[in-house]
Amino acid sequence: MGQYNSYKDSGFDWIGKIPSHWGLLKSKYLWRESFSVSQTGKEDLLSVSQYDGITPALGSRSESLVGYKVVEENDLVINIMLAWMGGLGVSRYNGLVSPAYCVYRLQGENNPRYMHYLYKTPMYLAEFARHSTGVIPSRWRMYTDDFGQVLTLIPPREEQDAMVAYLDNTTSKIDEAIAQQQRMIDLLNERKRIMVSNVLTKGLNSKSSLKASGIDYLGEIPSHWNVLALKYIGKVEKAIIDPKELKGKMVYEYSMPAFDEGRRPQYVPAENLDSSRLLITGPTLLINKLNVHKERIWYISNPREISVASGEFVPVKIYKDDPLFIQYSLLNYRVTDYLINNSNGATNSQKRVSPDVIRSIKLPIPPLDEQKSIVAYLDKVFAPIDEMIASYESMKDYLLERKQIIINDVVTGKVKVV
């Protein structure tokens, strides 16, 4: 691959130089919003992901989909709340999406898959952020009129087709390599899950006598252990921040995107937060009620001077038991499966477990010294496994970064594929 013969200044700093024969067009001249809704609710439900674009939703549906928006193949679907984070994509499927999303149909002879690649590049996500309205990022929205003002790069159709063919082929190979890394990560995590389940229900002493726990999902436990609901082990916090009281201060924020993307929490101005944030003081367990199926449970041992958590977390302060033991207990797949089965939502990705269910979850509790021994044992045996997982995660990150660079260079004209 090389470069194009000549380039011109696009006239816009955020775009920079583009091939001389390319054009620019406002998105309102490319896309027409579709308001068609389902009359029966029998069509397939689709999910809008900032990572995977538009995909069939997983899991069973627990609500009527009558009135959901109809999506046809090659339609552009935008989650107006997450457009600036990549919550959009061109669909390969027919189906339905939430009425809260915007659905657009392409006009003219352009290749919709080219638009899919283009709109998920960093420079377009930044532009979507600039065209979103709202006081703080958690309330940003990109409405149709705002999207319509975004300039879209328009190469000739034959070049669009060549780019899509090249990117489909190249990225599919990278995706397969990423999938291989993920399969290894999943196998290692499954090994950890089984080990946690065995130790957290049977203990370290294989000769211990067992008794019926009285809880179906726990089965038998050592006879000297107790079973307690989480509400008797710790306090489920409800402290909501008052942004006015924190005005002018920097706050250490724990948020789902930070955890899900493997980043450390960051300092943010209190003015950027809304009143849905939860105040964290002292050592705290954070249980992600939205993604408990991903086993997103963390122990914050030493929160900063002022720390807050996303409202999607349930903070729990442990009274006298070892918090790390309780964290391991909550990661026991027998427990997480129970939480999943008692969550509400149309699909797995939308299921939320309520604070009441979290309070009522029952855990096996050994004496404190045995809790500490179990934690030390699991930490030791997991250390080499976690190193291997980190290695596979690092390779995944490299491949994802490489994939994004390739897409960006191709669809913005930095390299020529024809």
PyMOL commands that set and color helices and strands:
alter all, ss='L'
color gray80, all
select helices_A, chain A and resi 27-29+83-85+112-119+122-130+137-139+144-148+157-202+230-233+256-260+270-272+292-294+323-331+333-341+348-350+355-360+368-411
alter helices_A, ss='H'
color red, helices_A
select strands_A, chain A and resi 7-9+17-19+23-26+31-34+46-49+53-56+69-71+76-78+88-90+95-97+102-106+151-154+210-212+220-222+226-229+234-236+250-254+266-269+278-280+284-288+297-300+307-309+313-318+362-365
alter strands_A, ss='S'
color yellow, strands_A
deselect
rebuild
show_as cartoon
